[in-house]
Amino acid sequence: MLKITNGLDIPKPIVIPTPSLQINRLLGGGLWTDRIHTFWGNSGGGKTTFLLNLMATAQSMGFTPVIIDSEGTVTNDYLVKCGIDTSKGNIRYLPHANFLEDIENTVLPMMREPDSKYVFLFDSINGIIKEAFFKEDDKTGGMALYARSQNELAMKLSGHLTPNHLVLFVSQITVQLGGLVSPTVGKYSNSVEHFSTNIIKLWASGAQKTTERDDAGMIEAYDVLWTITKSKQAPVRGATGNYTFYPALAEIDSNQELIDLAGMYGIIDSSSKGWYGYGGDKMRRSELVEILSDPDERQKILDTVESMSDA
């Protein structure tokens, strides 16, 4: 219990940028700490890669990444590809973490450590079950095992959150059958819905025009469509966008997002089909992308966008 008196403020969260420039813009810079955020979508949507890239950014801000891997799919090489420093003491990893009791015994004491800074990734929550539920009788044991486990997980994590913690949930999808349409929805419990500050859908596009293949026909890159399906952080429910995802490289290319963002503020002129105006010059997209590959040039555009949006 905090007693807010004498002009003291409620503790403020830290903002951690995501790999998506547009999501960051809409949410005021990125995801808030002291919160739970849930990501869901189809297979191949790059949910894990997106969040590992975010964790690499958080790590550079002094947070220790903690990966609770219920699927057993994370590898050291892939963590490095995503930019995470895996040297001794810089990351915590809990493999094949399926039983809720083991997770609570590991994670909750870490959250109680004074002045600790952790970002927790649960990939995914769908494989987490409380072992004790198996031992209960038929009246309470079998019904909604996964939902009940997620309820307890979300509630206990929420009760331990501070501005030095960020919790990321990955959820799989399910199909709601019935009626004329069978929509895909996030496979998470009501408690996860309740405790999540942001719920973001990442969907791998199957459109051929945005899919890049190598000479052997293997997919090298494709568009990921994102939708903010819920937010308590900003009034942006239903906001959508896209970025390019290179799965083999574990890279998220936000060039198109940057071009679109700069176009909104007149920094880049994209009114001529196939041509772009920037810095007084007219160029093809490939030339513009080469310019945007310079971190200083990207930051200059982002700083200009921020100054213009604040004006």
N, C-alpha and C positions, 0 to 999 in steps of 0.2 A: 504494500500500500504506500503510495507516494502522496505526501501532503504538499499541495502546490500553494505556496504563500509567498508574500514579499516579492512578487514579480518573478519568481522562479518559473521556468517553463517545463512542460512535459519533455522528457528526454527525446532528442531529435534523432531520427534514423540517419544512417550513412547511405548515400546513393551510389550504387555500383552499376556502371554502364553494361548494357548487353551488347552483343555483336551487331545488333540492328540499329542503325542510326535513326530510323523513323520511330521505332518503339521507344528509344531513348527520348526523342523529341516529345512524343505524346505523353510520356510518363514523367517528364521533368528531369531527364538525365539518366534514368535507368531504374533498377529495382531497389526498393527500400529494404534496409536491414530491419531487424526486430519484427520480421514478418515471414509468413509462409507464402510461397508462390508455386503454382501448379502449371505444368506444361503437358499437353496431350496432343495426339495426332496419329497419323497412319505410320506404318512401318516404312523406314527410309526417309522420314521427314527431318532427320537430323536433330532430334530433340537432345540426345546425349551430347553430340558435338557442340551444339549451340551453348549448352550449359557448361560444358568443360571449358569452352573459350571464355565464358563469363567468369568461371572460377579462376582461370589464369589471370584475368584482370583483377579479381578480388585478391588473389595472392600477391600481386604487385602492390596492392594497397595495404598489405600487412596481415591479411587473413590467411589462416591455414585451411586448405581444402580437406574436407572429410567426405569420402565416397562410401556410401552404404550400397553395395552392389548385390542386389537380390537375384540378378540374372546371371552373374558370373561372366560378363562379357568384356569388361574393361581390361585393357592391357597397358603395360608400361610404355610401349612404343607409341600407342595412340594418345596417351596423356601428354607425352613430349610433343607430338604433332600439334596438339591443341594449345601448346604454349605453357603447360604446367611444369614447374620445376620439381622434379622427383628426387632431388638429392635428400640425404638423410635428415629427417625431422621436418621437412617442408610439406608433407602430405600424410594423411591418415587414410587407410584403406581397410574396409571390412568386407571380405569376399563372401559370397553365398549366404548373405544375411537374410534369412527367411523367417526366423522366429523372432517375434516382437520382444520377448523377454531379453534375448541376447542384445538386441539393438538398444533397448532402454538401459540396460546395465552398462553399455559402452558409451552411448551418446549423452545421456542426462548428466552423468558426472562431469563430462567435458564442458557442458553448458554452465555448470556450477563453478567452474574454475574462475577465480577472480581475474579480471582484466584479460581473459582469453578472447581471441578473435577467430571465429570459425565460420566457414560457409559449408553447410551440409547438403549433399546431393543424395537423394533417395531414388535409385534407379533400378527397378521401379517399385512403387507402392503396391502394385497388384500382386506381387509375389510374397508379401509380408503377412504372416498369420500368427496369432497368439497361440502358442503351443498348448496352453492350459485349456483352450476351448475344445480341443480334441478329447479331453478327458471328462468333459461334462456330459450329463445325460441328454437324451434326445430332445428334451423340452427347451434347452438353451444352447446345446452344443453345435448342432449342424446348421442351424438357420443363419444365413448372412455372416458366415465366418469372416470373409474378407472385409466386408463393410464394417463390422464391429471392431476388427483389428485396426483398420484405418481410423475409425473414430477415436480409439484410445491413443493411437500414435499422434494424431493431429492435436488432440487435447493436451497431452502431456508435453509435447514440444512447445505448444503455444504458451503453456504456463511457465516455461523456462526461458523464453526469448528475452533478449536484451538488444540494444543497438549494436552490440558486438557480434551478433549472430544473424545469419541468413539461412533460411531453409528452402530448398528447392525440391519439389516433388515431380517425378515423371510418372505419367499415367498412360496406360494403353487405351485403346478405343473398343467400343462395342457397338452393335447395331440394334436399334430399337425396331422390332418388327411390328407390323400392324398398320392399318390405314392404307392410304394411297402412296405414302412415301415412307421409306425406311431410313431415317437419318442416322449418321454416325455420331456418337456422343462420347464424352470422356468417361472412362470407367473408374469413377471414384465415388466415395460415400458422401452423404449430406454434410458430415462434419468437415471433410476436406473442402467442400464447397464453402462452408461457413467460415472456416479459419483462413482460407486463402485470400490474400489481398489482391493478387492478380491471377487470373486463369487465362492462359494464352495457348491457342491452337496453332501447331506447326504442321503444315500439310504438304507432302511432296507432290508437286504438279506432274501430271503425265502428258502435258502438252508437248507435241513434237517440236514446235517452233522454238521452245525455250530449252530443249534438251540437246546437249552437246555429246557427241560420240567420237571415239577414236577410230582408227582405221579398221580395227577388228570388230567394230560395232558396240563396244562396251561403253556404257554411260560414264562420261567424265564429269558432267555438271548438269544441274537442272534447277528450276525455280522452286523455292519453298514459299508457300503462301502462308501468311500469318494473320490471325484474327485475335483481337483482345476480346474474349467472350465475357469477361468480368473484370472490373477494377474498382477498388476502394481508394486508389491512389490518385486517380484523375477521372473526369467525366468522359471516358473514351470508349465505352462499351460498344462493340461492333466495328471499331476501327480496323482496317485491313491494310495489307501491303505485301511486298515480296522482296526477296533477295536471292542471289545465286549461290548454290551450295556445291562445293567440290568434295565429294565424300572420300575419295582416295587420299586427298591432301589434308582432310579435316579442316578445310578453309571455308569461311563464309565471306563472300565477296559482296560488299555493300556499295560498289561503284554506282550501280543504277539508282540505289537509294540516295546517294550523294548528289548525283546528277538531278534527280527529281526534286530533291530538297533545295538545291541551289537554284533550280528553275523557278521554284515557287517565289523566290525572293529576287529574281532577275539577275542573279550572279552569273548564271549560265543561260544562254539563249538557245532553246531547242525548238524554236518555231519553224525552222526550215528542215524539211524531212531529210534525214540522213546527214545533216550537218549541225555542228554546234558552235556557238560563239562564246569565247572565253578570253578575257584579257585583251580584247580588241582584235583577236584573231579568229578565223573561221577554220574549223577542222573536222575531220571524220571522228567517229566514236573511238576508234582504236587509238588515235592520237591523243584524244582527251583522256582516255583511260590511262595512257602512259604518263600523262602529266599528273593525274590523280594518284598514281602509285607512289609519288613523293610524299612522305608523311608530313612534311612542312607545308606543302601545298594543300593537302587535305585539311590540316588543322587551320590554315588560314581561311578556308571556305567555311569550316564549322564555326570559327570565331566570328566571321562576318554574319552568318545566319543567326547566331545567338544574339549579337548586338542589334541586328535588325528586328528580331522577334521581341526583344525587350523594349524596343523604342516605342 
